[in-house]
């Protein structure tokens, strides 16, 4: 869906984040324009279950606010619509099934933001990139632009089986992006 949206809106950006690979791909016109290292929540590739778990959510999101320099505590930010309806349904099902406490909350305030470049997962569930990379993303992303966050590349097996010891480089030429 995200790639198709990007093709249909060639002057706007769309983002796909692969948590397993720690990569963020900016799509413009359905084609990868930029592929960069993404730093996640401190819980790494674990799925987001509730507020305070330091996990980055997985799903299809939309940018609901674009914050410029000085409007966010992390340089610039693309605020996402987490939790969306799918997240709320999943969360409520976990509460009903007893997998989560009745007083648990799903969390909020998930964004793609600057101040990244630390070389490790450190956020409280957001996706961090460098300030320079945020400048580039900000040129293409608008309110309503899609962001899809996936937990694995879908190559089969569990995330543990798919985990690789090496990390991607900061930048990969766009023509090499899938």
PyMOL CGO cylinders between C-alpha atoms (Angstrom):
from pymol import cmd
from pymol.cgo import CYLINDER

trace = [
    CYLINDER, 0.00, 0.00, 0.00, 2.76, 2.44, 0.89, 0.3, 1, 1, 1, 1, 1, 1,
    CYLINDER, 2.76, 2.44, 0.89, 4.63, 1.87, -2.38, 0.3, 1, 1, 1, 1, 1, 1,
    CYLINDER, 4.63, 1.87, -2.38, 1.39, 2.16, -4.38, 0.3, 1, 1, 1, 1, 1, 1,
    CYLINDER, 1.39, 2.16, -4.38, 0.51, 5.42, -2.58, 0.3, 1, 1, 1, 1, 1, 1,
    CYLINDER, 0.51, 5.42, -2.58, 3.98, 6.74, -3.39, 0.3, 1, 1, 1, 1, 1, 1,
    CYLINDER, 3.98, 6.74, -3.39, 3.51, 5.96, -7.09, 0.3, 1, 1, 1, 1, 1, 1,
    CYLINDER, 3.51, 5.96, -7.09, 0.13, 7.71, -7.10, 0.3, 1, 1, 1, 1, 1, 1,
    CYLINDER, 0.13, 7.71, -7.10, 1.55, 10.80, -5.33, 0.3, 1, 1, 1, 1, 1, 1,
    CYLINDER, 1.55, 10.80, -5.33, 4.91, 11.34, -7.09, 0.3, 1, 1, 1, 1, 1, 1,
    CYLINDER, 4.91, 11.34, -7.09, 5.67, 14.74, -5.53, 0.3, 1, 1, 1, 1, 1, 1,
    CYLINDER, 5.67, 14.74, -5.53, 5.28, 13.47, -1.96, 0.3, 1, 1, 1, 1, 1, 1,
    CYLINDER, 5.28, 13.47, -1.96, 7.24, 11.03, 0.15, 0.3, 1, 1, 1, 1, 1, 1,
    CYLINDER, 7.24, 11.03, 0.15, 6.32, 7.79, 1.84, 0.3, 1, 1, 1, 1, 1, 1,
    CYLINDER, 6.32, 7.79, 1.84, 8.41, 5.85, 4.35, 0.3, 1, 1, 1, 1, 1, 1,
    CYLINDER, 8.41, 5.85, 4.35, 8.99, 2.17, 5.06, 0.3, 1, 1, 1, 1, 1, 1,
    CYLINDER, 8.99, 2.17, 5.06, 10.90, 1.26, 8.23, 0.3, 1, 1, 1, 1, 1, 1,
    CYLINDER, 10.90, 1.26, 8.23, 12.33, -2.26, 8.49, 0.3, 1, 1, 1, 1, 1, 1,
    CYLINDER, 12.33, -2.26, 8.49, 12.94, -2.80, 12.21, 0.3, 1, 1, 1, 1, 1, 1,
    CYLINDER, 12.94, -2.80, 12.21, 14.98, -5.96, 11.71, 0.3, 1, 1, 1, 1, 1, 1,
    CYLINDER, 14.98, -5.96, 11.71, 17.37, -4.29, 9.28, 0.3, 1, 1, 1, 1, 1, 1,
    CYLINDER, 17.37, -4.29, 9.28, 17.27, -0.98, 11.20, 0.3, 1, 1, 1, 1, 1, 1,
    CYLINDER, 17.27, -0.98, 11.20, 16.62, 0.78, 7.89, 0.3, 1, 1, 1, 1, 1, 1,
    CYLINDER, 16.62, 0.78, 7.89, 14.33, 3.60, 6.85, 0.3, 1, 1, 1, 1, 1, 1,
    CYLINDER, 14.33, 3.60, 6.85, 13.55, 3.91, 3.14, 0.3, 1, 1, 1, 1, 1, 1,
    CYLINDER, 13.55, 3.91, 3.14, 12.11, 7.13, 1.73, 0.3, 1, 1, 1, 1, 1, 1,
    CYLINDER, 12.11, 7.13, 1.73, 10.04, 6.43, -1.38, 0.3, 1, 1, 1, 1, 1, 1,
    CYLINDER, 10.04, 6.43, -1.38, 9.26, 9.16, -3.91, 0.3, 1, 1, 1, 1, 1, 1,
    CYLINDER, 9.26, 9.16, -3.91, 7.22, 8.27, -6.99, 0.3, 1, 1, 1, 1, 1, 1,
    CYLINDER, 7.22, 8.27, -6.99, 7.29, 4.62, -5.92, 0.3, 1, 1, 1, 1, 1, 1,
    CYLINDER, 7.29, 4.62, -5.92, 11.10, 4.53, -6.11, 0.3, 1, 1, 1, 1, 1, 1,
    CYLINDER, 11.10, 4.53, -6.11, 13.53, 4.51, -3.17, 0.3, 1, 1, 1, 1, 1, 1,
    CYLINDER, 13.53, 4.51, -3.17, 15.13, 7.95, -2.95, 0.3, 1, 1, 1, 1, 1, 1,
    CYLINDER, 15.13, 7.95, -2.95, 17.00, 7.49, 0.32, 0.3, 1, 1, 1, 1, 1, 1,
    CYLINDER, 17.00, 7.49, 0.32, 17.86, 4.51, 2.47, 0.3, 1, 1, 1, 1, 1, 1,
    CYLINDER, 17.86, 4.51, 2.47, 19.30, 5.23, 5.91, 0.3, 1, 1, 1, 1, 1, 1,
    CYLINDER, 19.30, 5.23, 5.91, 20.02, 3.66, 9.26, 0.3, 1, 1, 1, 1, 1, 1,
    CYLINDER, 20.02, 3.66, 9.26, 17.13, 3.87, 11.71, 0.3, 1, 1, 1, 1, 1, 1,
    CYLINDER, 17.13, 3.87, 11.71, 17.51, 3.75, 15.47, 0.3, 1, 1, 1, 1, 1, 1,
    CYLINDER, 17.51, 3.75, 15.47, 14.52, 2.26, 17.28, 0.3, 1, 1, 1, 1, 1, 1,
    CYLINDER, 14.52, 2.26, 17.28, 13.09, 2.07, 20.75, 0.3, 1, 1, 1, 1, 1, 1,
    CYLINDER, 13.09, 2.07, 20.75, 15.30, 0.47, 23.42, 0.3, 1, 1, 1, 1, 1, 1,
    CYLINDER, 15.30, 0.47, 23.42, 13.26, -2.75, 23.08, 0.3, 1, 1, 1, 1, 1, 1,
    CYLINDER, 13.26, -2.75, 23.08, 14.71, -3.24, 19.59, 0.3, 1, 1, 1, 1, 1, 1,
    CYLINDER, 14.71, -3.24, 19.59, 12.60, -5.48, 17.35, 0.3, 1, 1, 1, 1, 1, 1,
    CYLINDER, 12.60, -5.48, 17.35, 10.10, -6.42, 20.06, 0.3, 1, 1, 1, 1, 1, 1,
    CYLINDER, 10.10, -6.42, 20.06, 6.50, -5.54, 19.14, 0.3, 1, 1, 1, 1, 1, 1,
    CYLINDER, 6.50, -5.54, 19.14, 4.91, -2.60, 20.93, 0.3, 1, 1, 1, 1, 1, 1,
    CYLINDER, 4.91, -2.60, 20.93, 2.33, -3.81, 23.45, 0.3, 1, 1, 1, 1, 1, 1,
    CYLINDER, 2.33, -3.81, 23.45, 1.75, -0.95, 25.90, 0.3, 1, 1, 1, 1, 1, 1,
    CYLINDER, 1.75, -0.95, 25.90, 2.85, 2.46, 27.09, 0.3, 1, 1, 1, 1, 1, 1,
    CYLINDER, 2.85, 2.46, 27.09, 6.32, 2.50, 28.60, 0.3, 1, 1, 1, 1, 1, 1,
    CYLINDER, 6.32, 2.50, 28.60, 7.60, -0.70, 26.97, 0.3, 1, 1, 1, 1, 1, 1,
    CYLINDER, 7.60, -0.70, 26.97, 10.16, 1.26, 24.87, 0.3, 1, 1, 1, 1, 1, 1,
    CYLINDER, 10.16, 1.26, 24.87, 9.15, -0.69, 21.75, 0.3, 1, 1, 1, 1, 1, 1,
    CYLINDER, 9.15, -0.69, 21.75, 8.62, 0.75, 18.28, 0.3, 1, 1, 1, 1, 1, 1,
    CYLINDER, 8.62, 0.75, 18.28, 5.16, -0.13, 16.92, 0.3, 1, 1, 1, 1, 1, 1,
    CYLINDER, 5.16, -0.13, 16.92, 4.54, -2.08, 13.72, 0.3, 1, 1, 1, 1, 1, 1,
    CYLINDER, 4.54, -2.08, 13.72, 1.81, -1.24, 11.26, 0.3, 1, 1, 1, 1, 1, 1,
    CYLINDER, 1.81, -1.24, 11.26, 0.55, 1.27, 8.73, 0.3, 1, 1, 1, 1, 1, 1,
    CYLINDER, 0.55, 1.27, 8.73, 0.53, 4.85, 9.94, 0.3, 1, 1, 1, 1, 1, 1,
    CYLINDER, 0.53, 4.85, 9.94, 0.03, 8.38, 8.64, 0.3, 1, 1, 1, 1, 1, 1,
    CYLINDER, 0.03, 8.38, 8.64, 1.92, 11.53, 9.47, 0.3, 1, 1, 1, 1, 1, 1,
    CYLINDER, 1.92, 11.53, 9.47, -0.44, 13.69, 11.53, 0.3, 1, 1, 1, 1, 1, 1,
    CYLINDER, -0.44, 13.69, 11.53, 1.94, 16.56, 12.27, 0.3, 1, 1, 1, 1, 1, 1,
    CYLINDER, 1.94, 16.56, 12.27, 5.22, 17.81, 10.84, 0.3, 1, 1, 1, 1, 1, 1,
    CYLINDER, 5.22, 17.81, 10.84, 7.30, 19.61, 13.45, 0.3, 1, 1, 1, 1, 1, 1,
    CYLINDER, 7.30, 19.61, 13.45, 10.10, 21.90, 12.35, 0.3, 1, 1, 1, 1, 1, 1,
    CYLINDER, 10.10, 21.90, 12.35, 13.33, 22.77, 14.11, 0.3, 1, 1, 1, 1, 1, 1,
    CYLINDER, 13.33, 22.77, 14.11, 12.56, 24.07, 17.60, 0.3, 1, 1, 1, 1, 1, 1,
    CYLINDER, 12.56, 24.07, 17.60, 9.02, 22.61, 17.62, 0.3, 1, 1, 1, 1, 1, 1,
    CYLINDER, 9.02, 22.61, 17.62, 10.11, 19.23, 18.98, 0.3, 1, 1, 1, 1, 1, 1,
    CYLINDER, 10.11, 19.23, 18.98, 12.56, 18.17, 21.66, 0.3, 1, 1, 1, 1, 1, 1,
    CYLINDER, 12.56, 18.17, 21.66, 14.33, 16.11, 18.97, 0.3, 1, 1, 1, 1, 1, 1,
    CYLINDER, 14.33, 16.11, 18.97, 15.17, 18.71, 16.29, 0.3, 1, 1, 1, 1, 1, 1,
    CYLINDER, 15.17, 18.71, 16.29, 12.47, 17.96, 13.67, 0.3, 1, 1, 1, 1, 1, 1,
    CYLINDER, 12.47, 17.96, 13.67, 9.78, 15.30, 13.91, 0.3, 1, 1, 1, 1, 1, 1,
    CYLINDER, 9.78, 15.30, 13.91, 7.09, 13.53, 11.91, 0.3, 1, 1, 1, 1, 1, 1,
    CYLINDER, 7.09, 13.53, 11.91, 4.38, 12.65, 14.45, 0.3, 1, 1, 1, 1, 1, 1,
    CYLINDER, 4.38, 12.65, 14.45, 2.51, 9.43, 13.57, 0.3, 1, 1, 1, 1, 1, 1,
    CYLINDER, 2.51, 9.43, 13.57, -1.10, 8.46, 14.24, 0.3, 1, 1, 1, 1, 1, 1,
    CYLINDER, -1.10, 8.46, 14.24, -0.12, 5.80, 16.78, 0.3, 1, 1, 1, 1, 1, 1,
    CYLINDER, -0.12, 5.80, 16.78, -2.23, 4.28, 18.21, 0.3, 1, 1, 1, 1, 1, 1,
    CYLINDER, -2.23, 4.28, 18.21, -4.47, 3.92, 15.17, 0.3, 1, 1, 1, 1, 1, 1,
    CYLINDER, -4.47, 3.92, 15.17, -7.63, 1.79, 14.99, 0.3, 1, 1, 1, 1, 1, 1,
    CYLINDER, -7.63, 1.79, 14.99, -5.69, -1.44, 14.28, 0.3, 1, 1, 1, 1, 1, 1,
    CYLINDER, -5.69, -1.44, 14.28, -3.39, -0.80, 17.26, 0.3, 1, 1, 1, 1, 1, 1,
    CYLINDER, -3.39, -0.80, 17.26, -6.36, -0.12, 19.55, 0.3, 1, 1, 1, 1, 1, 1,
    CYLINDER, -6.36, -0.12, 19.55, -8.13, -3.32, 18.44, 0.3, 1, 1, 1, 1, 1, 1,
    CYLINDER, -8.13, -3.32, 18.44, -4.97, -5.39, 19.03, 0.3, 1, 1, 1, 1, 1, 1,
    CYLINDER, -4.97, -5.39, 19.03, -4.42, -3.74, 22.42, 0.3, 1, 1, 1, 1, 1, 1,
    CYLINDER, -4.42, -3.74, 22.42, -8.04, -4.27, 23.53, 0.3, 1, 1, 1, 1, 1, 1,
    CYLINDER, -8.04, -4.27, 23.53, -7.86, -7.93, 22.45, 0.3, 1, 1, 1, 1, 1, 1,
    CYLINDER, -7.86, -7.93, 22.45, -4.71, -8.38, 24.57, 0.3, 1, 1, 1, 1, 1, 1,
    CYLINDER, -4.71, -8.38, 24.57, -6.45, -6.80, 27.60, 0.3, 1, 1, 1, 1, 1, 1,
    CYLINDER, -6.45, -6.80, 27.60, -9.57, -8.98, 27.14, 0.3, 1, 1, 1, 1, 1, 1,
    CYLINDER, -9.57, -8.98, 27.14, -7.40, -12.11, 26.81, 0.3, 1, 1, 1, 1, 1, 1,
    CYLINDER, -7.40, -12.11, 26.81, -5.52, -11.23, 30.00, 0.3, 1, 1, 1, 1, 1, 1,
    CYLINDER, -5.52, -11.23, 30.00, -2.18, -10.72, 28.25, 0.3, 1, 1, 1, 1, 1, 1,
    CYLINDER, -2.18, -10.72, 28.25, -2.14, -7.12, 29.50, 0.3, 1, 1, 1, 1, 1, 1,
    CYLINDER, -2.14, -7.12, 29.50, -3.33, -5.52, 32.76, 0.3, 1, 1, 1, 1, 1, 1,
    CYLINDER, -3.33, -5.52, 32.76, -6.76, -3.91, 32.71, 0.3, 1, 1, 1, 1, 1, 1,
    CYLINDER, -6.76, -3.91, 32.71, -5.22, -0.53, 33.64, 0.3, 1, 1, 1, 1, 1, 1,
    CYLINDER, -5.22, -0.53, 33.64, -2.57, -0.71, 30.86, 0.3, 1, 1, 1, 1, 1, 1,
    CYLINDER, -2.57, -0.71, 30.86, -2.51, 1.95, 28.13, 0.3, 1, 1, 1, 1, 1, 1,
    CYLINDER, -2.51, 1.95, 28.13, -1.35, 1.58, 24.51, 0.3, 1, 1, 1, 1, 1, 1,
    CYLINDER, -1.35, 1.58, 24.51, 0.96, 4.62, 24.57, 0.3, 1, 1, 1, 1, 1, 1,
    CYLINDER, 0.96, 4.62, 24.57, 1.18, 7.58, 22.20, 0.3, 1, 1, 1, 1, 1, 1,
    CYLINDER, 1.18, 7.58, 22.20, 3.54, 10.19, 20.85, 0.3, 1, 1, 1, 1, 1, 1,
    CYLINDER, 3.54, 10.19, 20.85, 5.37, 7.97, 18.35, 0.3, 1, 1, 1, 1, 1, 1,
    CYLINDER, 5.37, 7.97, 18.35, 7.40, 9.90, 15.77, 0.3, 1, 1, 1, 1, 1, 1,
    CYLINDER, 7.40, 9.90, 15.77, 10.26, 9.77, 13.33, 0.3, 1, 1, 1, 1, 1, 1,
    CYLINDER, 10.26, 9.77, 13.33, 12.66, 12.38, 14.63, 0.3, 1, 1, 1, 1, 1, 1,
    CYLINDER, 12.66, 12.38, 14.63, 16.19, 13.74, 14.59, 0.3, 1, 1, 1, 1, 1, 1,
    CYLINDER, 16.19, 13.74, 14.59, 19.06, 13.50, 17.09, 0.3, 1, 1, 1, 1, 1, 1,
    CYLINDER, 19.06, 13.50, 17.09, 19.86, 10.01, 15.80, 0.3, 1, 1, 1, 1, 1, 1,
    CYLINDER, 19.86, 10.01, 15.80, 23.26, 8.79, 14.76, 0.3, 1, 1, 1, 1, 1, 1,
    CYLINDER, 23.26, 8.79, 14.76, 24.07, 7.22, 18.13, 0.3, 1, 1, 1, 1, 1, 1,
    CYLINDER, 24.07, 7.22, 18.13, 24.57, 3.79, 16.55, 0.3, 1, 1, 1, 1, 1, 1,
    CYLINDER, 24.57, 3.79, 16.55, 22.21, 2.01, 18.96, 0.3, 1, 1, 1, 1, 1, 1,
    CYLINDER, 22.21, 2.01, 18.96, 18.50, 1.70, 19.77, 0.3, 1, 1, 1, 1, 1, 1,
    CYLINDER, 18.50, 1.70, 19.77, 17.77, 4.35, 22.40, 0.3, 1, 1, 1, 1, 1, 1,
    CYLINDER, 17.77, 4.35, 22.40, 14.34, 5.93, 21.93, 0.3, 1, 1, 1, 1, 1, 1,
    CYLINDER, 14.34, 5.93, 21.93, 11.16, 5.25, 23.90, 0.3, 1, 1, 1, 1, 1, 1,
    CYLINDER, 11.16, 5.25, 23.90, 9.49, 3.76, 20.82, 0.3, 1, 1, 1, 1, 1, 1,
    CYLINDER, 9.49, 3.76, 20.82, 10.21, 6.32, 18.12, 0.3, 1, 1, 1, 1, 1, 1,
    CYLINDER, 10.21, 6.32, 18.12, 12.43, 6.03, 15.05, 0.3, 1, 1, 1, 1, 1, 1,
    CYLINDER, 12.43, 6.03, 15.05, 15.49, 8.30, 15.15, 0.3, 1, 1, 1, 1, 1, 1,
    CYLINDER, 15.49, 8.30, 15.15, 17.69, 9.47, 12.29, 0.3, 1, 1, 1, 1, 1, 1,
    CYLINDER, 17.69, 9.47, 12.29, 20.37, 12.17, 12.10, 0.3, 1, 1, 1, 1, 1, 1,
    CYLINDER, 20.37, 12.17, 12.10, 19.35, 15.82, 11.89, 0.3, 1, 1, 1, 1, 1, 1,
    CYLINDER, 19.35, 15.82, 11.89, 20.69, 16.03, 8.32, 0.3, 1, 1, 1, 1, 1, 1,
    CYLINDER, 20.69, 16.03, 8.32, 18.57, 13.02, 7.36, 0.3, 1, 1, 1, 1, 1, 1,
    CYLINDER, 18.57, 13.02, 7.36, 15.53, 14.63, 9.02, 0.3, 1, 1, 1, 1, 1, 1,
    CYLINDER, 15.53, 14.63, 9.02, 16.12, 17.69, 6.84, 0.3, 1, 1, 1, 1, 1, 1,
    CYLINDER, 16.12, 17.69, 6.84, 15.87, 15.48, 3.74, 0.3, 1, 1, 1, 1, 1, 1,
    CYLINDER, 15.87, 15.48, 3.74, 12.81, 13.59, 5.01, 0.3, 1, 1, 1, 1, 1, 1,
    CYLINDER, 12.81, 13.59, 5.01, 11.09, 16.88, 5.87, 0.3, 1, 1, 1, 1, 1, 1,
    CYLINDER, 11.09, 16.88, 5.87, 11.40, 18.02, 2.26, 0.3, 1, 1, 1, 1, 1, 1,
    CYLINDER, 11.40, 18.02, 2.26, 9.21, 15.14, 1.09, 0.3, 1, 1, 1, 1, 1, 1,
    CYLINDER, 9.21, 15.14, 1.09, 6.86, 14.24, 3.95, 0.3, 1, 1, 1, 1, 1, 1,
    CYLINDER, 6.86, 14.24, 3.95, 3.55, 16.00, 4.60, 0.3, 1, 1, 1, 1, 1, 1,
    CYLINDER, 3.55, 16.00, 4.60, 0.55, 15.50, 6.86, 0.3, 1, 1, 1, 1, 1, 1,
    CYLINDER, 0.55, 15.50, 6.86, -1.18, 12.42, 5.49, 0.3, 1, 1, 1, 1, 1, 1,
    CYLINDER, -1.18, 12.42, 5.49, 1.95, 10.79, 4.08, 0.3, 1, 1, 1, 1, 1, 1,
    CYLINDER, 1.95, 10.79, 4.08, 2.09, 7.04, 4.84, 0.3, 1, 1, 1, 1, 1, 1,
    CYLINDER, 2.09, 7.04, 4.84, 4.67, 5.38, 7.07, 0.3, 1, 1, 1, 1, 1, 1,
    CYLINDER, 4.67, 5.38, 7.07, 4.77, 1.60, 7.26, 0.3, 1, 1, 1, 1, 1, 1,
    CYLINDER, 4.77, 1.60, 7.26, 6.82, -0.02, 10.02, 0.3, 1, 1, 1, 1, 1, 1,
    CYLINDER, 6.82, -0.02, 10.02, 7.53, -3.73, 9.63, 0.3, 1, 1, 1, 1, 1, 1,
    CYLINDER, 7.53, -3.73, 9.63, 9.15, -6.11, 12.08, 0.3, 1, 1, 1, 1, 1, 1,
    CYLINDER, 9.15, -6.11, 12.08, 11.02, -8.25, 9.58, 0.3, 1, 1, 1, 1, 1, 1,
    CYLINDER, 11.02, -8.25, 9.58, 11.84, -8.53, 5.91, 0.3, 1, 1, 1, 1, 1, 1,
    CYLINDER, 11.84, -8.53, 5.91, 9.39, -11.43, 5.61, 0.3, 1, 1, 1, 1, 1, 1,
    CYLINDER, 9.39, -11.43, 5.61, 12.04, -13.96, 4.61, 0.3, 1, 1, 1, 1, 1, 1,
    CYLINDER, 12.04, -13.96, 4.61, 10.54, -16.69, 6.78, 0.3, 1, 1, 1, 1, 1, 1,
    CYLINDER, 10.54, -16.69, 6.78, 11.37, -17.78, 10.31, 0.3, 1, 1, 1, 1, 1, 1,
    CYLINDER, 11.37, -17.78, 10.31, 11.12, -15.81, 13.52, 0.3, 1, 1, 1, 1, 1, 1,
    CYLINDER, 11.12, -15.81, 13.52, 12.78, -12.44, 14.02, 0.3, 1, 1, 1, 1, 1, 1,
    CYLINDER, 12.78, -12.44, 14.02, 15.35, -14.18, 16.20, 0.3, 1, 1, 1, 1, 1, 1,
    CYLINDER, 15.35, -14.18, 16.20, 16.20, -16.55, 13.34, 0.3, 1, 1, 1, 1, 1, 1,
    CYLINDER, 16.20, -16.55, 13.34, 16.41, -13.65, 10.91, 0.3, 1, 1, 1, 1, 1, 1,
    CYLINDER, 16.41, -13.65, 10.91, 18.55, -11.38, 13.11, 0.3, 1, 1, 1, 1, 1, 1,
    CYLINDER, 18.55, -11.38, 13.11, 21.89, -10.56, 11.59, 0.3, 1, 1, 1, 1, 1, 1,
    CYLINDER, 21.89, -10.56, 11.59, 24.99, -9.66, 13.59, 0.3, 1, 1, 1, 1, 1, 1,
    CYLINDER, 24.99, -9.66, 13.59, 26.02, -6.83, 11.27, 0.3, 1, 1, 1, 1, 1, 1,
    CYLINDER, 26.02, -6.83, 11.27, 24.20, -3.52, 10.94, 0.3, 1, 1, 1, 1, 1, 1,
    CYLINDER, 24.20, -3.52, 10.94, 23.59, -1.63, 7.70, 0.3, 1, 1, 1, 1, 1, 1,
    CYLINDER, 23.59, -1.63, 7.70, 25.80, 1.33, 6.90, 0.3, 1, 1, 1, 1, 1, 1,
    CYLINDER, 25.80, 1.33, 6.90, 24.45, 4.84, 7.48, 0.3, 1, 1, 1, 1, 1, 1,
    CYLINDER, 24.45, 4.84, 7.48, 23.58, 5.34, 3.81, 0.3, 1, 1, 1, 1, 1, 1,
    CYLINDER, 23.58, 5.34, 3.81, 22.91, 2.92, 1.02, 0.3, 1, 1, 1, 1, 1, 1,
    CYLINDER, 22.91, 2.92, 1.02, 22.69, 4.32, -2.51, 0.3, 1, 1, 1, 1, 1, 1,
    CYLINDER, 22.69, 4.32, -2.51, 19.00, 4.58, -3.47, 0.3, 1, 1, 1, 1, 1, 1,
    CYLINDER, 19.00, 4.58, -3.47, 19.48, 2.47, -6.60, 0.3, 1, 1, 1, 1, 1, 1,
    CYLINDER, 19.48, 2.47, -6.60, 20.41, -0.48, -4.36, 0.3, 1, 1, 1, 1, 1, 1,
    CYLINDER, 20.41, -0.48, -4.36, 17.26, -0.17, -2.27, 0.3, 1, 1, 1, 1, 1, 1,
    CYLINDER, 17.26, -0.17, -2.27, 14.54, -2.78, -2.90, 0.3, 1, 1, 1, 1, 1, 1,
]
cmd.load_cgo(trace, "trace")
